[in-house]
Amino acid sequence: MNYIEEETRFVVLDDNKQEIGEMTWSNAGESLIIIDHTFVDDNHRGQGIAEKLVSLGVDYARRNGKKVIPLCPFAKKEFDRKKEYQDVLH
């Protein structure tokens, strides 16, 4: 699988270069992003892809000095579960 960073989303492609998942965010000012959507194709669920996408969003926030509002229910669950994400939680 290949994870690609675009302007306001991370995309995951399978070995055939087909998009099988994404996590999107919106910029809310200079120092804040809102994770608003996480999706993984039904055929690829249960492989940790969504968790990896949220992790990439957290890394993006850290690299860019931003805080995160996890509006997406899956991202919110990840932030609630993973104490190591608290440094970027708004």
Secondary structure by P-SEA (a helix, b strand, c coil): cbbbbcccbbbbbccccccccbbbbbbccccbbbbccccccccccccaaaaaaaaaaaaaaaaabbbbccccaaaaaaaaaccccccccc
